[in-house]
């Protein structure tokens, strides 16, 4: 059974940093692109970033370029999102998804940026 | 960026009736080398993550009831629930994974009339 479990969310002050993790199981992690998608409270879905199977290609939405870094550790079946210079508008539930089309999603982790 | 425009924003349908959602992309999401439309449809129920129902615009994900279907190609797509059930109350999103930045439609809230 495919499982994706996000962790690392929480309350952080504007300008602060946070590192999200996504633990994957039930599939060959190293064979799939992986994706981060976020959803602000009461809003729609926004794609944030994705990363190729070997980690050699990474793409970001413009609003997070230079502040967020997506990475992966295929030996640990884990996906990460390092977030810096956080802003109030980054407040959202962050989901990890399998593949470019996100055919499986985790339950999400809430990031709240507030003073 | 490819803009995904969904309509309507919401719709109320009687149980057993048809629900239809449209999605238009600002440029084609058809990859001609493999003739696939890089377009998916997702269902999100309150408090839950999204769930992929349809991929390649018209292929139903394993285990998804056949009352859910997708059609269209290029820039115009349609998602249909042929006979609405109570458990289908949710927000539905279209999503292009053709090119980065990947983008979602704004969502359509489906309710029971």
Interface residues (C-beta under 8 A of the other chain):
Chain A: X35 X37 X44 X45 X46 X47 X50 X59 X60 X61 X62 X95 X100 X101 X102 X103 X104 X105 X106 X107 X108
Chain B: X38 X40 X42 X44 X49 X50 X51 X52 X55 X61 X93 X95 X97 X100 X101 X102 X103 X104 X105 X106 X107
